[in-house]
Amino acid sequence: MKKSCLILFSFTACLLVFSFTKAFAKDISEVFPIGIYCVDDTKYIKDLKECGFNIIQTYKKDKETVKKFALECGNHDMFLLAYPDEIIQSDYTEEAKNRNIVWYLFDEPDIFNYPPADLKEKDKAVKAIFPNQKTAFVISQGGTENDYYSIADILMVDWYPVPHLPLKSLGDQIYIARKELDNRNLREKPLWAVIQAFDWFDFPQKREDKVGGFPSYEQIRFMTYHAVLNGAEGIFYFYFKTKDKGLLIENKENWDRLAKVVKEISALSDIFIKGKIIDNPVIIDYPLIMKTWEYEGKRYSIIANINIEEELLPFGLLDKKYKLKFEKSASLKTVNRGQKIKPFRVYVLEF
């Protein structure tokens, strides 16, 4: 009897040691993803985590670099979005299965006319090796000529309108992509928005009248919230660094614009991922849009003006008791009942 107990105890102890020493991959669906593209050195991961990011993307593909990134991301409880191509047949495959990795299949297949059948086969091959990890890819617009919507676990949409397209067009593309998913009974598939955090002057342009300018804080903030209001369930920003350009983080003015928005979204992330979407407290008419969540006994509403002109807020909203988050004033009631919301302005309200 004593010998049997000793054997059982030893076996249990081994299991406990194994469980504490072996790394297990987390599920990206447990968080509201806030990420940034083009990170090419692990030394920035700690700073990105402290800023509010919880996932990074790298275009680095070699096994040793991906391994290093995955390990450092895990050390900071972050996820990595990385290409699987050079990992699948490597000796890192088994270890990679237990890392916080989302496998990035392709960059804008709609732009490069990459056949959906080929992308589907690639997704199938990756899932065969990494069945417990998610796959993702990005398309350049919400509606594509080819049907990519049923491929992979996560769909991403990038759309960069500043300064040559309407600011609200990013949110419009997210709305279109969400409708395409809904029409295919894929309502549960996560949709992530990739938002502009770069200057078009940094990239080659075919147009004669070249355009450019880094988005302002107000523009980044509006595009971010507008994407969420239109169904985005994760946010990425493009970009952190390219091969021949300097780090975004080294440009304090531009980085501060982005970081300020990221801190806001990070503060709201639990509400987005764990909260329940409920009816708005007041009736909202276009061009105002609004969405409300209930979380831990409170209600949170985001209201945005997508018009190029000021719009009146509904009087009923001003009569509610709420706190105006991320603003200096406590509420909008400090102004007269004709309170207006400026073009592309966003208010976050806590009831």
C-alpha positions as CSV (number, residue, x, y, z in Angstrom):
1,M,0.0,0.0,0.0
2,K,2.8,2.4,1.0
3,K,4.7,1.5,-2.2
4,S,1.5,2.2,-4.4
5,C,1.0,5.6,-2.7
6,L,4.7,6.5,-3.2
7,I,4.4,5.6,-6.9
8,L,1.2,7.6,-7.3
9,F,2.8,10.6,-5.5
10,S,5.9,10.5,-7.7
11,F,3.7,10.3,-10.8
12,T,1.6,13.3,-9.7
13,A,4.7,15.3,-8.8
14,C,6.1,14.6,-12.3
15,L,2.9,15.9,-13.8
16,L,3.0,19.1,-11.7
17,V,6.6,19.7,-12.7
18,F,5.8,19.1,-16.4
19,S,2.8,21.5,-16.2
20,F,4.9,24.3,-14.7
21,T,7.9,23.9,-17.0
22,K,6.2,23.3,-20.4
23,A,4.9,26.4,-22.2
24,F,1.4,26.3,-23.6
25,A,0.1,28.6,-26.3
26,K,-2.7,31.0,-25.3
27,D,-5.7,31.6,-27.5
28,I,-5.7,35.1,-29.2
29,S,-9.5,35.1,-28.7
30,E,-8.9,35.7,-25.0
31,V,-7.8,39.3,-25.7
32,F,-8.7,42.3,-27.8
33,P,-5.7,42.4,-30.1
34,I,-3.9,45.7,-30.3
35,G,-0.9,45.3,-32.6
36,I,1.6,46.9,-34.8
37,Y,3.3,45.9,-38.0
38,C,7.0,45.6,-39.0
39,V,8.8,45.1,-35.7
40,D,12.2,43.8,-36.7
41,D,14.0,43.7,-33.3
42,T,13.0,42.1,-30.1
43,K,14.5,44.9,-28.0
44,Y,11.4,47.0,-28.6
45,I,8.9,44.4,-27.3
46,K,9.0,45.5,-23.7
47,D,8.4,49.1,-24.6
48,L,5.5,48.1,-26.9
49,K,3.9,46.1,-24.1
50,E,4.2,49.0,-21.7
51,C,2.5,51.3,-24.3
52,G,-0.5,49.0,-24.5
53,F,0.2,46.6,-27.4
54,N,-0.4,42.9,-26.9
55,I,0.6,41.6,-30.3
56,I,3.3,42.5,-32.8
57,Q,3.9,41.5,-36.4
58,T,7.2,40.9,-38.0
59,Y,8.2,40.3,-41.7
60,K,11.2,38.4,-40.5
61,K,10.8,34.8,-41.7
62,D,13.9,32.8,-40.7
63,K,13.6,30.2,-38.0
64,E,16.0,31.7,-35.5
65,T,14.5,35.2,-35.6
66,V,10.9,33.9,-35.3
67,K,12.0,31.7,-32.4
68,K,13.6,34.7,-30.7
69,F,10.5,36.8,-31.3
70,A,8.1,34.2,-30.0
71,L,10.1,33.6,-26.8
72,E,10.4,37.4,-26.1
73,C,6.7,37.9,-26.8
74,G,5.9,35.1,-24.4
75,N,8.1,36.6,-21.7
76,H,5.9,39.8,-21.9
77,D,2.6,38.0,-22.2
78,M,2.2,39.1,-25.8
79,F,1.3,37.4,-29.1
80,L,3.3,37.2,-32.3
81,L,1.9,37.4,-35.8
82,A,4.5,35.7,-38.0
83,Y,4.9,33.8,-41.3
84,P,4.9,30.0,-41.0
85,D,6.8,29.2,-44.2
86,E,10.3,28.6,-42.8
87,I,9.0,27.1,-39.5
88,I,6.9,24.2,-40.9
89,Q,9.8,22.0,-42.0
90,S,12.2,23.1,-39.2
91,D,13.3,21.6,-35.9
92,Y,11.4,24.5,-34.2
93,T,8.0,23.1,-35.2
94,E,7.2,21.3,-32.0
95,E,8.3,24.2,-29.7
96,A,6.4,26.7,-31.9
97,K,3.2,24.8,-31.2
98,N,3.4,26.0,-27.6
99,R,4.1,29.6,-28.3
100,N,1.7,32.6,-28.5
101,I,1.8,32.7,-32.3
102,V,-0.8,33.6,-34.9
103,W,0.3,32.4,-38.3
104,Y,0.3,35.0,-41.0
105,L,-0.5,33.4,-44.3
106,F,-0.2,36.2,-46.9
107,D,0.0,40.0,-47.3
108,E,-2.9,41.4,-49.5
109,P,-3.7,38.4,-51.8
110,D,-6.3,40.5,-53.5
111,I,-3.6,43.0,-54.7
112,F,-1.2,40.2,-55.9
113,N,-4.0,38.1,-57.4
114,Y,-3.1,35.2,-55.3
115,P,-5.7,32.4,-56.0
116,P,-8.1,31.7,-53.1
117,A,-7.6,28.0,-53.8
118,D,-3.9,28.3,-53.2
119,L,-4.4,30.4,-50.0
120,K,-6.9,27.8,-48.8
121,E,-4.4,25.0,-49.3
122,K,-1.7,27.0,-47.5
123,D,-4.1,27.5,-44.6
124,K,-4.9,23.8,-44.6
125,A,-1.2,22.9,-44.5
126,V,-0.5,25.2,-41.6
127,K,-3.4,24.0,-39.6
128,A,-2.3,20.4,-40.1
129,I,0.9,21.2,-38.3
130,F,-0.4,23.8,-35.8
131,P,-4.0,22.7,-35.1
132,N,-4.3,24.7,-31.9
133,Q,-3.1,28.1,-33.3
134,K,-5.0,30.6,-35.4
135,T,-4.2,31.7,-38.9
136,A,-4.7,35.1,-40.4
137,F,-4.1,37.2,-43.5
138,V,-4.9,40.8,-44.6
139,I,-6.8,42.0,-47.7
140,S,-6.5,45.6,-49.0
141,Q,-10.2,46.4,-48.9
142,G,-13.5,45.2,-47.5
143,G,-14.9,43.9,-50.7
144,T,-12.7,41.8,-53.0
145,E,-13.4,40.3,-56.4
146,N,-12.2,36.9,-55.3
147,D,-13.8,35.1,-52.4
148,Y,-11.2,35.0,-49.6
149,Y,-13.7,35.3,-46.7
150,S,-14.0,31.6,-45.7
151,I,-10.2,31.1,-45.6
152,A,-8.2,31.2,-42.3
153,D,-9.4,31.9,-38.7
154,I,-9.0,35.6,-38.8
155,L,-9.6,38.2,-41.5
156,M,-7.7,41.5,-41.5
157,V,-8.4,44.6,-43.6
158,D,-5.9,47.4,-44.3
159,W,-7.0,50.7,-45.8
160,Y,-4.9,53.9,-45.6
161,P,-6.9,57.0,-46.5
162,V,-4.9,60.0,-45.2
163,P,-4.8,62.4,-46.9
164,H,-6.2,61.4,-50.3
165,L,-9.5,59.6,-49.3
166,P,-12.3,60.3,-46.9
167,L,-11.3,59.6,-43.4
168,K,-14.4,57.5,-42.8
169,S,-13.6,55.2,-45.7
170,L,-11.5,52.9,-43.4
171,G,-14.5,52.2,-41.2
172,D,-16.6,51.8,-44.4
173,Q,-14.3,49.1,-45.6
174,I,-14.5,47.3,-42.2
175,Y,-18.3,47.5,-42.5
176,I,-18.2,46.0,-46.0
177,A,-15.9,43.1,-44.9
178,R,-18.2,42.4,-41.9
179,K,-21.2,42.2,-44.3
180,E,-19.3,39.9,-46.6
181,L,-18.6,37.6,-43.6
182,D,-22.2,37.8,-42.4
183,N,-23.5,36.9,-45.8
184,R,-21.4,33.7,-45.7
185,N,-22.6,32.7,-42.2
186,L,-19.2,33.7,-40.8
187,R,-20.4,36.2,-38.2
188,E,-18.2,34.6,-35.5
189,K,-15.0,35.0,-37.5
190,P,-12.8,37.8,-36.0
191,L,-12.2,40.8,-38.1
192,W,-9.2,43.0,-37.5
193,A,-8.6,46.5,-38.8
194,V,-5.1,47.7,-39.9
195,I,-4.9,51.4,-39.5
196,Q,-2.6,54.0,-41.0
197,A,0.3,55.1,-38.8
198,F,2.6,56.2,-41.6
199,D,3.2,59.0,-44.1
200,W,2.5,58.1,-47.8
201,F,5.5,60.2,-48.7
202,D,7.6,57.4,-47.3
203,F,6.5,55.0,-50.0
204,P,6.8,55.0,-53.8
205,Q,3.7,56.4,-55.6
206,K,2.7,56.0,-59.2
207,R,0.4,59.1,-59.1
208,E,1.8,62.4,-60.4
209,D,0.2,64.4,-57.7
210,K,2.0,62.7,-54.8
211,V,0.3,62.8,-51.4
212,G,1.5,62.5,-47.9
213,G,1.4,63.6,-44.3
214,F,1.4,61.5,-41.1
215,P,-2.1,61.2,-39.6
216,S,-2.9,63.6,-36.7
217,Y,-3.8,62.2,-33.3
218,E,-7.5,63.1,-34.1
219,Q,-7.3,61.2,-37.3
220,I,-5.7,58.1,-35.8
221,R,-8.2,58.2,-33.0
222,F,-11.2,58.5,-35.2
223,M,-10.1,55.7,-37.6
224,T,-9.5,53.4,-34.6
225,Y,-12.9,54.0,-33.0
226,H,-14.8,54.1,-36.3
227,A,-13.3,50.7,-37.1
228,V,-14.5,49.3,-33.8
229,L,-18.0,50.8,-34.3
230,N,-18.2,49.1,-37.6
231,G,-17.3,45.6,-36.4
232,A,-13.5,45.4,-35.9
233,E,-12.6,43.0,-33.1
234,G,-8.9,43.8,-33.2
235,I,-6.7,46.7,-34.1
236,F,-3.3,46.8,-35.8
237,Y,-1.3,49.8,-36.9
238,F,1.0,50.0,-39.9
239,Y,3.9,50.5,-39.4
240,F,6.7,50.4,-36.8
241,K,9.7,50.1,-39.2
242,T,10.6,49.3,-42.8
243,K,13.8,48.2,-44.3
244,D,15.1,51.7,-45.3
245,K,13.1,54.0,-43.0
246,G,13.6,55.0,-39.4
247,L,11.7,53.8,-36.4
248,L,8.3,55.3,-35.8
249,I,9.1,55.3,-32.1
250,E,12.1,57.5,-32.8
251,N,9.8,60.3,-34.1
252,K,8.5,61.5,-30.8
253,E,5.7,63.7,-32.3
254,N,4.2,60.9,-34.5
255,W,4.8,58.2,-31.9
256,D,3.1,60.2,-29.2
257,R,0.0,60.6,-31.4
258,L,-0.2,56.8,-31.9
259,A,0.7,55.9,-28.3
260,K,-2.0,58.1,-26.9
261,V,-4.7,56.3,-28.9
262,V,-3.2,52.9,-28.0
263,K,-3.4,53.6,-24.3
264,E,-7.1,54.5,-24.7
265,I,-7.9,51.3,-26.6
266,S,-5.9,49.3,-24.1
267,A,-7.9,50.7,-21.3
268,L,-11.1,49.7,-23.0
269,S,-10.0,46.3,-24.3
270,D,-11.7,44.2,-21.5
271,I,-14.9,46.0,-22.3
272,F,-14.6,45.2,-26.0
273,I,-13.7,41.5,-25.5
274,K,-15.8,40.7,-22.4
275,G,-18.6,43.2,-22.5
276,K,-22.0,42.6,-23.9
277,I,-23.3,44.8,-26.7
278,I,-26.6,46.3,-25.7
279,D,-29.1,48.9,-27.0
280,N,-27.9,52.5,-27.0
281,P,-29.3,54.7,-24.2
282,V,-30.6,57.2,-26.8
283,I,-31.7,57.2,-30.4
284,I,-28.9,58.2,-32.7
285,D,-29.5,59.6,-36.2
286,Y,-26.9,59.5,-39.0
287,P,-24.3,61.0,-39.4
288,L,-23.8,60.2,-35.7
289,I,-23.0,56.5,-34.9
290,M,-23.0,54.9,-31.5
291,K,-22.4,51.5,-29.9
292,T,-22.9,50.5,-26.2
293,W,-21.4,47.8,-24.1
294,E,-22.4,46.5,-20.6
295,Y,-19.5,45.3,-18.5
296,E,-19.2,44.7,-14.7
297,G,-22.3,46.6,-13.9
298,K,-21.6,49.7,-16.0
299,R,-22.5,50.8,-19.5
300,Y,-20.0,52.3,-21.9
301,S,-21.0,54.1,-25.1
302,I,-18.9,55.3,-28.0
303,I,-20.4,58.0,-30.1
304,A,-18.7,59.4,-33.3
305,N,-19.5,62.1,-35.8
306,I,-18.6,60.8,-39.3
307,N,-19.7,64.1,-41.0
308,I,-17.4,66.8,-42.3
309,E,-19.6,69.3,-40.4
310,E,-20.5,69.7,-36.8
311,E,-23.6,67.8,-35.6
312,L,-25.9,68.3,-32.6
313,L,-25.9,65.7,-29.9
314,P,-29.3,64.3,-29.0
315,F,-30.7,66.2,-26.0
316,G,-31.6,62.9,-24.3
317,L,-27.9,62.0,-24.1
318,L,-27.1,65.2,-22.2
319,D,-29.7,64.4,-19.6
320,K,-28.0,61.1,-18.7
321,K,-25.6,60.6,-15.9
322,Y,-22.2,59.6,-17.2
323,K,-18.5,60.3,-17.1
324,L,-16.7,61.5,-20.2
325,K,-13.6,59.3,-20.4
326,F,-10.3,60.5,-21.8
327,E,-11.5,64.1,-21.7
328,K,-10.6,66.9,-19.4
329,S,-14.2,67.9,-18.6
330,A,-16.4,65.5,-16.6
331,S,-19.3,65.6,-18.9
332,L,-20.8,67.5,-21.9
333,K,-23.4,69.2,-19.6
334,T,-20.9,71.9,-18.8
335,V,-21.9,73.3,-22.2
336,N,-25.4,74.5,-23.2
337,R,-28.1,72.0,-24.4
338,G,-27.1,72.8,-28.0
339,Q,-23.9,70.9,-27.5
340,K,-22.3,70.0,-30.8
341,I,-19.8,67.3,-31.7
342,K,-17.1,68.4,-34.1
343,P,-16.3,66.5,-37.4
344,F,-14.7,63.1,-36.8
345,R,-14.8,63.6,-33.1
346,V,-15.3,60.6,-30.8
347,Y,-16.7,60.6,-27.2
348,V,-16.4,57.7,-24.9
349,L,-19.1,57.7,-22.1
350,E,-19.2,55.7,-18.9
351,F,-22.7,55.4,-17.4
